Amino acid sequence: MIDKGSVNGVYEGQPVISDKGVVGQVVAVAKLTSRVLLICDATHALPIQVLRNDIRVIAAGNGCTDDLQLEHLPANTDIRVGDVLVTSGLGGRFPERLPGWGCIIG
């Protein structure tokens, strides 16, 4: 829950972004509060891209550990340890190239 709602201009589907990047997405809005689904939630998935080469993949939450899982990734995909991940903008739910997805750690 966050302490902002419809009176503050919050709307369902809105991205939630901190100073470090993407945090989640608004899934329910009341007058003074809203409920946010965190990007690490096991039911959340979003298209992302590798900043170095623009390869697009799906990042899925895995229960709010400290990482996300890259889904449907062919074995020969050019993704390396240290690659930076950003939102791809595909589907229109999040703007393109928002930071906060982190980097590949292995």
TIRO-2110 file (N, C-alpha, C; in Angstrom, 1 decimal):
// TIRO-2110
0.8, -1.2, 0.0, N, 1, A
0.0, 0.0, 0.0, CA, 1, A
0.9, 1.2, 0.0, C, 1, A
0.4, 2.2, -0.7, N, 2, A
1.1, 3.5, -0.7, CA, 2, A
0.0, 4.6, -0.2, C, 2, A
0.5, 5.7, 0.3, N, 3, A
-0.4, 6.7, 0.8, CA, 3, A
-0.8, 7.8, -0.2, C, 3, A
-0.9, 7.4, -1.4, N, 4, A
-1.4, 8.2, -2.5, CA, 4, A
-2.6, 7.5, -3.2, C, 4, A
-3.6, 8.3, -3.6, N, 5, A
-4.7, 7.6, -4.3, CA, 5, A
-5.2, 8.5, -5.5, C, 5, A
-6.5, 8.3, -5.8, N, 6, A
-7.1, 9.0, -6.9, CA, 6, A
-7.0, 10.5, -6.8, C, 6, A
-7.1, 11.0, -5.6, N, 7, A
-7.1, 12.4, -5.4, CA, 7, A
-5.7, 13.0, -5.7, C, 7, A
-4.7, 12.1, -5.7, N, 8, A
-3.3, 12.5, -6.1, CA, 8, A
-3.0, 12.3, -7.5, C, 8, A
-4.0, 11.8, -8.3, N, 9, A
-3.7, 11.5, -9.7, CA, 9, A
-3.2, 10.1, -10.0, C, 9, A
-3.2, 9.2, -9.0, N, 10, A
-2.8, 7.8, -9.2, CA, 10, A
-3.9, 7.1, -9.9, C, 10, A
-3.5, 6.2, -10.9, N, 11, A
-4.4, 5.4, -11.6, CA, 11, A
-3.9, 4.0, -11.7, C, 11, A
-4.9, 3.1, -11.9, N, 12, A
-4.6, 1.7, -12.1, CA, 12, A
-3.7, 1.4, -13.3, C, 12, A
-2.7, 0.6, -13.1, N, 13, A
-1.7, 0.3, -14.2, CA, 13, A
-0.5, 1.2, -14.2, C, 13, A
-0.6, 2.3, -13.4, N, 14, A
0.5, 3.3, -13.4, CA, 14, A
1.8, 2.6, -12.9, C, 14, A
3.0, 2.9, -13.5, N, 15, A
4.2, 2.4, -13.0, CA, 15, A
4.6, 3.1, -11.7, C, 15, A
5.2, 2.4, -10.8, N, 16, A
5.7, 2.9, -9.5, CA, 16, A
7.2, 2.9, -9.6, C, 16, A
7.8, 4.1, -9.5, N, 17, A
9.3, 4.3, -9.7, CA, 17, A
9.9, 5.0, -8.5, C, 17, A
11.0, 4.5, -8.0, N, 18, A
11.7, 5.2, -6.9, CA, 18, A
12.9, 5.9, -7.5, C, 18, A
13.7, 6.5, -6.7, N, 19, A
14.9, 7.1, -7.2, CA, 19, A
15.9, 6.1, -7.8, C, 19, A
15.7, 4.8, -7.5, N, 20, A
16.6, 3.8, -8.0, CA, 20, A
16.0, 3.1, -9.2, C, 20, A
14.8, 3.4, -9.6, N, 21, A
14.2, 2.8, -10.8, CA, 21, A
12.8, 2.2, -10.5, C, 21, A
12.4, 1.2, -11.3, N, 22, A
11.1, 0.6, -11.3, CA, 22, A
11.0, -0.2, -10.0, C, 22, A
9.8, 0.0, -9.3, N, 23, A
9.5, -0.8, -8.1, CA, 23, A
8.3, -1.7, -8.3, C, 23, A
7.3, -1.2, -9.1, N, 24, A
6.1, -2.0, -9.3, CA, 24, A
5.1, -1.3, -10.1, C, 24, A
3.8, -1.8, -10.0, N, 25, A
2.7, -1.2, -10.8, CA, 25, A
1.5, -1.1, -9.9, C, 25, A
0.7, 0.0, -10.0, N, 26, A
-0.5, 0.1, -9.2, CA, 26, A
-1.5, -0.8, -9.8, C, 26, A
-2.1, -1.6, -8.8, N, 27, A
-3.1, -2.6, -9.2, CA, 27, A
-4.5, -2.3, -8.7, C, 27, A
-4.6, -1.4, -7.7, N, 28, A
-5.9, -0.9, -7.2, CA, 28, A
-5.8, 0.5, -6.6, C, 28, A
-6.8, 1.3, -6.8, N, 29, A
-6.7, 2.7, -6.4, CA, 29, A
-8.0, 3.0, -5.6, C, 29, A
-7.8, 3.6, -4.4, N, 30, A
-8.9, 4.2, -3.6, CA, 30, A
-8.6, 5.7, -3.6, C, 30, A
-9.5, 6.4, -2.9, N, 31, A
-9.4, 7.9, -2.9, CA, 31, A
-8.0, 8.4, -2.3, C, 31, A
-7.6, 7.7, -1.2, N, 32, A
-6.4, 8.2, -0.5, CA, 32, A
-5.2, 7.2, -0.5, C, 32, A
-5.4, 6.0, -1.0, N, 33, A
-4.4, 5.0, -1.0, CA, 33, A
-4.4, 4.2, -2.3, C, 33, A
-3.4, 3.4, -2.5, N, 34, A
-3.3, 2.5, -3.7, CA, 34, A
-2.5, 1.3, -3.3, C, 34, A
-2.8, 0.2, -4.0, N, 35, A
-2.1, -1.0, -3.8, CA, 35, A
-1.2, -1.2, -5.0, C, 35, A
0.1, -1.6, -4.7, N, 36, A
1.1, -1.8, -5.7, CA, 36, A
1.6, -3.2, -5.7, C, 36, A
1.7, -3.8, -6.9, N, 37, A
2.2, -5.1, -7.1, CA, 37, A
3.7, -4.9, -7.4, C, 37, A
4.6, -5.4, -6.6, N, 38, A
6.0, -5.3, -6.7, CA, 38, A
6.5, -6.1, -7.9, C, 38, A
7.6, -5.6, -8.6, N, 39, A
8.1, -6.3, -9.7, CA, 39, A
8.7, -7.6, -9.4, C, 39, A
9.0, -7.9, -8.1, N, 40, A
9.5, -9.1, -7.7, CA, 40, A
8.4, -10.2, -7.4, C, 40, A
7.2, -9.7, -7.4, N, 41, A
6.1, -10.7, -7.1, CA, 41, A
6.0, -11.8, -8.1, C, 41, A
5.7, -13.0, -7.7, N, 42, A
5.7, -14.1, -8.6, CA, 42, A
4.7, -14.0, -9.7, C, 42, A
3.7, -13.2, -9.5, N, 43, A
2.7, -13.0, -10.5, CA, 43, A
2.9, -11.9, -11.5, C, 43, A
4.1, -11.2, -11.3, N, 44, A
4.4, -10.0, -12.2, CA, 44, A
5.5, -10.4, -13.2, C, 44, A
5.2, -10.0, -14.4, N, 45, A
6.2, -10.1, -15.5, CA, 45, A
6.2, -8.9, -16.4, C, 45, A
7.3, -8.6, -17.0, N, 46, A
7.3, -7.4, -17.8, CA, 46, A
8.4, -7.5, -18.9, C, 46, A
8.2, -7.0, -20.0, N, 47, A
9.2, -7.0, -21.1, CA, 47, A
10.4, -6.0, -20.7, C, 47, A
11.6, -6.5, -20.9, N, 48, A
12.8, -5.7, -20.6, CA, 48, A
13.7, -5.9, -21.8, C, 48, A
14.8, -5.1, -21.8, N, 49, A
15.8, -5.2, -22.8, CA, 49, A
17.2, -5.0, -22.3, C, 49, A
18.1, -5.6, -22.9, N, 50, A
19.5, -5.5, -22.6, CA, 50, A
20.0, -4.2, -23.2, C, 50, A
20.5, -3.3, -22.4, N, 51, A
20.9, -2.0, -22.8, CA, 51, A
22.0, -2.0, -23.9, C, 51, A
23.0, -3.0, -23.8, N, 52, A
24.1, -3.1, -24.7, CA, 52, A
23.7, -3.4, -26.1, C, 52, A
22.7, -4.3, -26.3, N, 53, A
22.4, -4.7, -27.6, CA, 53, A
20.9, -4.8, -28.0, C, 53, A
20.1, -4.2, -27.1, N, 54, A
18.6, -4.1, -27.3, CA, 54, A
17.9, -5.5, -27.4, C, 54, A
18.5, -6.6, -27.0, N, 55, A
17.8, -7.8, -26.9, CA, 55, A
16.6, -7.7, -25.9, C, 55, A
15.5, -8.2, -26.4, N, 56, A
14.3, -8.1, -25.5, CA, 56, A
13.9, -9.4, -25.0, C, 56, A
13.6, -9.5, -23.7, N, 57, A
13.2, -10.7, -23.0, CA, 57, A
12.2, -10.4, -21.9, C, 57, A
11.6, -11.4, -21.3, N, 58, A
10.6, -11.2, -20.2, CA, 58, A
11.3, -11.4, -18.9, C, 58, A
11.1, -10.5, -18.0, N, 59, A
11.6, -10.6, -16.6, CA, 59, A
10.4, -10.9, -15.7, C, 59, A
10.5, -12.0, -15.0, N, 60, A
9.4, -12.4, -14.1, CA, 60, A
9.9, -12.4, -12.6, C, 60, A
9.0, -11.9, -11.8, N, 61, A
9.2, -12.0, -10.4, CA, 61, A
9.3, -13.4, -9.9, C, 61, A
10.0, -13.6, -8.8, N, 62, A
10.2, -15.0, -8.3, CA, 62, A
9.9, -15.0, -6.8, C, 62, A
9.0, -14.2, -6.3, N, 63, A
8.7, -14.2, -4.9, CA, 63, A
9.4, -13.2, -4.0, C, 63, A
10.0, -12.2, -4.6, N, 64, A
10.6, -11.1, -3.8, CA, 64, A
11.9, -11.6, -3.1, C, 64, A
12.7, -12.4, -3.8, N, 65, A
14.0, -12.6, -3.3, CA, 65, A
14.8, -11.4, -3.7, C, 65, A
15.9, -11.5, -4.2, N, 66, A
16.6, -10.3, -4.6, CA, 66, A
16.9, -10.2, -6.1, C, 66, A
16.2, -11.1, -6.9, N, 67, A
16.4, -11.1, -8.3, CA, 67, A
15.1, -11.4, -9.1, C, 67, A
15.2, -11.2, -10.4, N, 68, A
14.1, -11.5, -11.3, CA, 68, A
14.6, -12.7, -12.2, C, 68, A
13.7, -13.4, -12.8, N, 69, A
14.1, -14.5, -13.6, CA, 69, A
13.8, -14.1, -15.1, C, 69, A
14.8, -14.3, -16.0, N, 70, A
14.6, -14.1, -17.4, CA, 70, A
13.9, -15.3, -18.0, C, 70, A
12.7, -15.1, -18.6, N, 71, A
12.0, -16.2, -19.1, CA, 71, A
12.1, -16.4, -20.7, C, 71, A
11.9, -17.6, -21.1, N, 72, A
11.9, -17.9, -22.6, CA, 72, A
13.2, -17.4, -23.3, C, 72, A
14.3, -17.7, -22.7, N, 73, A
15.6, -17.2, -23.1, CA, 73, A
16.3, -18.3, -23.9, C, 73, A
16.5, -18.2, -25.2, N, 74, A
17.2, -19.2, -25.9, CA, 74, A
18.7, -19.3, -25.4, C, 74, A
19.2, -20.5, -25.5, N, 75, A
20.6, -20.7, -24.9, CA, 75, A
21.6, -19.9, -25.6, C, 75, A
21.4, -19.5, -26.9, N, 76, A
22.5, -18.8, -27.7, CA, 76, A
22.3, -17.3, -27.6, C, 76, A
21.4, -16.8, -26.7, N, 77, A
21.2, -15.3, -26.6, CA, 77, A
22.4, -14.6, -26.1, C, 77, A
22.7, -13.5, -26.7, N, 78, A
23.9, -12.7, -26.3, CA, 78, A
23.6, -11.9, -25.1, C, 78, A
23.6, -12.5, -23.9, N, 79, A
23.5, -11.8, -22.6, CA, 79, A
24.7, -12.2, -21.8, C, 79, A
25.3, -11.2, -21.2, N, 80, A
26.5, -11.4, -20.4, CA, 80, A
26.4, -10.9, -19.0, C, 80, A
27.2, -11.5, -18.1, N, 81, A
27.3, -11.0, -16.8, CA, 81, A
27.7, -9.5, -16.9, C, 81, A
27.0, -8.7, -16.1, N, 82, A
27.3, -7.2, -16.1, CA, 82, A
26.4, -6.4, -17.1, C, 82, A
25.6, -7.1, -18.0, N, 83, A
24.7, -6.4, -18.9, CA, 83, A
23.6, -5.7, -18.0, C, 83, A
23.3, -4.4, -18.4, N, 84, A
22.3, -3.7, -17.7, CA, 84, A
21.0, -3.9, -18.4, C, 84, A
19.9, -4.1, -17.5, N, 85, A
18.6, -4.3, -18.0, CA, 85, A
17.7, -3.1, -17.7, C, 85, A
16.9, -2.7, -18.7, N, 86, A
15.9, -1.6, -18.6, CA, 86, A
14.6, -2.1, -19.2, C, 86, A
13.5, -1.3, -18.9, N, 87, A
12.2, -1.7, -19.5, CA, 87, A
12.3, -1.5, -21.0, C, 87, A
11.6, -2.3, -21.7, N, 88, A
11.6, -2.2, -23.2, CA, 88, A
10.5, -1.3, -23.7, C, 88, A
9.4, -1.1, -23.0, N, 89, A
8.3, -0.3, -23.5, CA, 89, A
7.3, -1.1, -24.2, C, 89, A
7.6, -2.4, -24.6, N, 90, A
6.7, -3.2, -25.3, CA, 90, A
5.4, -3.4, -24.5, C, 90, A
4.3, -3.3, -25.1, N, 91, A
3.0, -3.5, -24.4, CA, 91, A
2.5, -2.2, -23.8, C, 91, A
3.3, -1.1, -23.7, N, 92, A
2.9, 0.2, -23.3, CA, 92, A
2.6, 0.3, -21.8, C, 92, A
2.9, -0.7, -21.0, N, 93, A
2.6, -0.6, -19.5, CA, 93, A
3.6, 0.2, -18.8, C, 93, A
4.9, 0.2, -19.2, N, 94, A
6.0, 1.0, -18.7, CA, 94, A
6.7, 1.7, -19.8, C, 94, A
7.1, 2.9, -19.6, N, 95, A
7.8, 3.6, -20.7, CA, 95, A
9.1, 2.9, -21.0, C, 95, A
9.7, 3.1, -22.2, N, 96, A
10.9, 2.5, -22.6, CA, 96, A
12.1, 3.0, -21.8, C, 96, A
13.0, 2.1, -21.5, N, 97, A
14.4, 2.4, -20.9, CA, 97, A
14.3, 3.0, -19.5, C, 97, A
13.3, 2.6, -18.7, N, 98, A
13.3, 2.9, -17.3, CA, 98, A
14.3, 2.1, -16.6, C, 98, A
15.2, 2.6, -15.7, N, 99, A
16.1, 1.8, -15.0, CA, 99, A
15.5, 1.0, -13.9, C, 99, A
16.2, 0.2, -13.3, N, 100, A
15.7, -0.5, -12.1, CA, 100, A
15.7, -2.0, -12.2, C, 100, A
16.0, -2.5, -13.4, N, 101, A
15.9, -4.0, -13.5, CA, 101, A
17.3, -4.6, -13.2, C, 101, A
18.3, -3.8, -13.0, N, 102, A
19.5, -4.3, -12.5, CA, 102, A
20.5, -4.8, -13.6, C, 102, A
21.3, -5.7, -13.3, N, 103, A
22.2, -6.3, -14.3, CA, 103, A
22.3, -7.8, -14.1, C, 103, A
22.8, -8.4, -15.1, N, 104, A
23.0, -9.9, -15.1, CA, 104, A
24.1, -10.2, -14.1, C, 104, A
23.9, -11.1, -13.2, N, 105, A
24.9, -11.5, -12.3, CA, 105, A
25.4, -13.0, -12.4, C, 105, A
24.8, -13.7, -13.3, N, 106, A
25.3, -15.1, -13.5, CA, 106, A
24.2, -16.1, -13.6, C, 106, A
END
